[in-house]
Amino acid sequence: MYAIKFETRYISRMNKPRNAKHHAVPEPATWDARLARRLVTPLIGTPITPNHLTTLRLLIGIAGAYYLSVGSFWSCSLGALLIALSNFVDHTDGELARISGQSSKIGHFYDLACDSVVTVLLFVGLGFYVNVHHPAMIVSAEWLGGIAGVAVALIFFLRMRIESMAGKSGTKQASMAGFETEDVLYLLPVVTLLNGMTPFLVAASIGAPLFAVWVVVDYQRALRRFARATARNKDSDGQDQDLQAVQ
């Protein structure tokens, strides 16, 4: 009887996929990340990796930026929907990496690089769209899109530098009621339907550089903290070596 039970348990364990074990990770704080985790859970143990989902997010975002730049209302609406979809897919790679134990530094920085590319192209595409409908603006809409795009690229670069020194906690976004700052991109289709692309672009061309200035200040603080921590570690190592020499 005991032999039969043991054999049954052994066979059931052997039949489980090796990657089927869910890693004990906290529940995501935001609603879109929770939904993304539920959608990608069946992908555990399949050939699909987080980097595949990151690439999918990149391709959707590039397509969205292109349709935004075309200039017609319906193409812009399609582009806005694709950008919103790309923003959601951006959560799937991280959630799959966490629950399947496939997290890696290279994959994380690939994700950040794709985020940067999609966001920069988003504002550049908006600039082309607004320029078609408002060619006589005091400052060219293409320049406004470029300003916002460059500011966003600087923000992503400095956040990567901060994260390399302080870890992910140093760049964690604030969330409230299940929403993060970046979730504003889900409103882009609504902004398009309300014909609000021009004020959205102007606000981005002002807000993104201001936020970039704040990130520069935060980066300077992170540098000082990192320098102090490095100095303390060197002092501690020196004291340990002195003690070993005395012993």
N, C-alpha and C positions, 0 to 999 in steps of 0.2 A: 504493500500500500504506500509506504513512504517512498519507495523507489519510483512508483508511478507519479507521485506528486512532484518529486525532484525532477524527473524527466520532463514533465509537462512545463514546469517553471523554466527549465533550461532551454527548451525549444521555443517558448514564448519570448524569452530574452534574445535568443539568436535571430528570431524573425523580425525584431524591431530594427528599423534603420539606425545606423550608427550615429547619424546627425539629428535624430528625432528628439533628442533631449532638449527641453526648453531651459535655457539658462535663467536663473533667478535674478531678474532685473526689475527695478521699480516700475510701476505703472507710469506712463507718460503724463505730464502735467497738462498738456493741451489737447483739445478735442480732435484736431486733425492728426496728431501723432498717435492717439489712441485708435482712431479709425485705420490709419496706415498699418499699425501693428496687427490688427485683426485681418487685414487684407493680405499681408505678406506671410502670416504664420503658416499657411499651407505650402509655402515655398521652401521651408526648412527641409534639407536633405535632397533638394533638387539641384540641377546644374546651374540654376540662376543664382548669381552672386549679387551682393550689394553694389559692386561696380557696374554691373549690367543696368541696374535701376538708376544709378547716377547718370550713366550715358543716355538712358531713355529720357530722363529729366532734362539733360542738356539739349537733346534733339528737339523735344517739344518746345523748350524755351526759345531756341533759335528760330523755329518755325513761327512761333508766336510773335517774336520781334520783327520778323520779315513781314508778316501780314499787317502788323501795326504800321509799318513804314510805307505800305502801298498807297494809302491816301483815301481810299473809299470807305464809306461808313461800314458796310458789311464786312469788308476785309479787316477793318480795325476791330469790329466786334468779335470776329473769329480769332484774331490775334490776342485780344484781351482774355477770351475764354481759354486759349492755349496757355497763356501766361499763368492764369489762375490754376489750371491743371498742373502745369510744371511746378508751381509752388507747392501743391499737394504732394506730387510724386517725390519732391525733394525730401519728404519725411520718410518715405518707404525704405530708402537705402539704409539710413541710420537705424531704423527699427529692425530691419532684417539682420543687420550686422550685430546688434545687441542681443537679440533673442537666439541667434544661431552661433554666437561666439566667433564671428568672422571679422570683428573689428580690427583695423590696422591703421597705423599712422599714415601710410601712403594713401589708403582709401579715403581717410578723413580729409586729407589735404586735396585729393582729387575732387571730393565733394565741394570743398570751399572754393576751389578754382572754378568749377562749373557754376556755382552760385554767382561768383563774380562776373563771369562771362555773360550769363543770362541777364543779370540785372543791368549791366552796362549796355548791352544790346537793346534791352527794353527801353531805356531812356533815349538812346540814339534813335530807335524806331519811332518813339513818340515825337521826337524833334522833327523827323521827316514828315510825319502825319500832320502835325500842327502847322508846319511851314507851307504845306499844300493849301490849307484853308485860311491861313493868316500870314501871307507872305510879306506884309508891310509892318510887322512888329518892329518896335524900336531896336530890340536885340533879336537877331535871327533865332527862330525856334530851333534850328539845327545846332546853333551855339549853345542854347539853353540845355538841349539834350546832351551835348558833349560835356558841358560843365557838370551836370548831374552825374553823368557816366564816369568822368574822371574822379569826382569826389567819392563815388561808390567804390571804384577800383582802389583808391587810397585807403578807404575804410576797411575793405576786405584784407588788403595787404597788412595793414597795421594790426588788425585783429588776429591774423595768423601769427604775426611776430609776438603779440602779447600772449597768445595761447602757447607758443613754444617756450615761453619763460614761466608763465603762471599756471598753465594747464587749462582745461576746458572751463573751469569755474571762473577764470579771469575774463571770459568773453560770453558768459551765459546771458541770454536775453531775458529781460524782465517779462513776466507773464501775469495776467490778471483775468480771472473768471474763465480760464481755459484758452485765452488768446495771447499771442505774442505780437511784437511790433510788426514783424514781416507779414502778418495776416491781413494787413491793409491791401495787399495785392489781390485778395479774394474779391475786393470791391471794384476791381478794375473793370469788369464787364458792366457793372452798374454805372460807373463813371462814364463809360463809353455811350451807353444808352441815353444818359442825361446830357450828352454832348459837353462833358466837363473835362475833356482832355487838355485844353489850353490852360485853365487854372491849375490842373493837376501837375502839368509840366513846369509851370512857373513856380509853384510851391516846392516841387522837387529840386529845381535849380537853385532855390534859396536854402531849403532845409538840408539838402545833402551836404553842401559845403560847410554849413554851420555844425552839422553833426560830425563831419570830418575833423573840424577844429577840435571838438570835444574829444574825439578818439586820439588825436595827436597828443593832447594834454594827458589823457589816460595812458598813452604809450610812454610818455616821459616818466610818469609815476611808476609804471611797471619796470622801466629801466632802472630807476633808483632803488626800488625794492629788490630787484634781481641782483644789483651790484652789492647791496648790503648783505643779502643772503649768501652770496658768493664769498664775501670777505669773512663772514662769520664761519663758514665752512672751512676756509683756509686756516683761520685761527684755531679752530677745533682740531683740524688735522695736524697742525704744528704742535699743539699741546700733547696730542696722542703720541706723536713721534718722540717728543721729549721724554714722556713717561716711559716709553719702551726703551729708550736709550739708557735711562737711569736704572731700569730693571735689569 
